[in-house]
Structure formats: C-alpha cells, structure tokens
Amino acid sequence: MNYDIIHIAGKPHVLVPVHDFTALKNVGVKNALPAEVMEKITLGSDSAIKIIRKHKGWTQGDLAKAADISRPYLTEIETGKKDGSIRALKSIAGALDVSLELIS
C-alpha cells in the first residue's frame, strides 16, 4: 500500500483512505464493528451512538432501557444537544458493547 505524505504546520501526516483507516481502528478491538459501520462513524455524518444503535436494530427506547437512562436524555445525547455525563456514556457504551472512546 502506498500512502501520500503531506506536511501541515511542519509536521508530516499520512493520507489514508477512509476504508483503510477504519480497518486500522478495528484491529484488536473486542466485538469489532463491520467496516461500513466504522466508516459511518469516522465520517461523522451522525452520532456514533445512533449509528451503532441502528446497526444493532435497537430503538432509542431499547438502548435507553439497556443503559438505564431516559429516552429523552438519550435523544439529547444523540442529537448533540447534551454531551452526556461520564456515567451515562459509560452505561451506553456498556449496553452497546463498545469502548467508551468509540462513542465519545
């Protein structure tokens, strides 16, 4: 594989296609998500929580119940209206069976 190297502010950066980048993010990850899910998360078109929730076929109510938080609070977190407390994010990550880093 050949990647382009560019310099930004005097520091070298490697340009990696999104597909390759998402594959690298999944290396060694327990319960790794499919590449298409990781690509959606990487592109940031929607909240990572919403993307993973939909991938699992869960409603907001399903996830809220599993994470022991209210559905309106989950909605605010998914839409970016609230950041979500550490406790809530840990609970959501646990319910989705993903790392906290992936959803925050």
N, C-alpha and C positions, 0 to 999 in steps of 0.2 A: 504494500500500500504506500502510495506517495501522497504526502500532505504538503500544503503550502505553508511557508513560514512568513509571517509578516511582523513588522516591528511597530509597536504602539507605545508612545512615550519612552522610546529607547529600550523597551523590553520585547524579547521575541515571543510571539504567540503562534500556535499551530492552528490552522484552519482544518477542521474535521467535519465531514458530512454529518448531518444530524443523525442519520441511521447508525453510523459507526459510533458516534458519541453516546447515544442511548444504549447501544450494546455494551459499551465500556462501563456505563453506570450500573449495569445489571450484573457485572462479573462478581461472583462470590456472594451475591445477595440471596439471603434465605427467602424463599417464596417469591422469586423474581417475577416481575410482570412481563407480559408479552411486549415485544418491540414496538408495536403500534400504540400501545398504552403509554410506554415510556416516551415515545416521540411526541404525543399529545401533551404530556406533562412538560417536556423540555421546551416545546414551542410556546407554552404558557397561554394558550387560547382560552383556557378555562382553569378553574382551581383544581389543583392536584387531587384534593379530596373528592370533588364532584366527578372527575374523570375516573378515579379508582372505584368510587361508589357505583357509577353507572356500569363500569366494566364487570362488576360483581353482580349486577342486576338488582341492586338494592334501591329502594326508595329512600327519601330523606327520613321518613318515619322509621324505616328499618334500621338505618345507621344511628339515628338519634337514640333509639331504644337500646341498641347494642352498646353504644358509647355512654349511656346513662346521662344524656344531656337533652335539653328540649329541642324539638324540631325547629322552632323559630330561631333559636340560638345557632343551630347548625346552618340554617339558611343564611344568617348574617355572616357566618364564617366563610361559607362557600362563595358568597357574593362579594366578599371583601369589605363589608360594612363594619365588621369587627374582626380583630386579629385572632381572637380566641385565647383563652388562658392556657398556660402550660398544661394544667390538669386536663382541660378539655381536649387539647391537641394530643396529649399522650393517650387519652381514652379513645379518641377517634382512630389514632394510629393502631392501637391495640385491637380495636374492633375490626379494622380493615386488614390487619395482619401485615402491616408495612412499617418501615422505620419512621420515626418522628421526623428525621431530616428530609424524607421524601415529601412530606406534606406541609412542612413549614418553610 
